[in-house]
Amino acid sequence: MHYEAAGGNKAMEDAGATWVARSHHIEYLKPLYAGEDVIALTWVENLRRVRSLRRYQFLRQSDNVLLARGETDWVFIDIASGRPRMILEDIISKWEQGE
């Protein structure tokens, strides 16, 4: 949500670019039961030329037990061509504004 609030979606639209998921990985560690609340944490692990790795952790709120962890490898692409393109500095700055 912070990315959108910082103008990230508008910057991508203006650039004619977007993010697509290359791969997802999730590891389930403990069960979660109906009615339990979850804390979801997410952060950008790294930015490379055309890719970015975002990691996630899910914790049970009552005891902070780690329930699951995962990651998504994202690729920045040109919408018109569908080909990867370099992540623009303006896009990177939108992440930094929200953190």
Sequence and secondary structure as in RCSB ss.txt:
>XXXX:A:sequence
MHYEAAGGNKAMEDAGATWVARSHHIEYLKPLYAGEDVIALTWVENLRRVRSLRRYQFLRQSDNVLLARGETDWV
FIDIASGRPRMILEDIISKWEQGE
>XXXX:A:secstr
 HHHHTTHHHHHHHHTEEEEEEEEEEEE S   TT  EEEEEEEEEE SSEEEEEEEEEETTT  EEEEEEEEEE
EEETTT  B    HHHHHHHHHH 
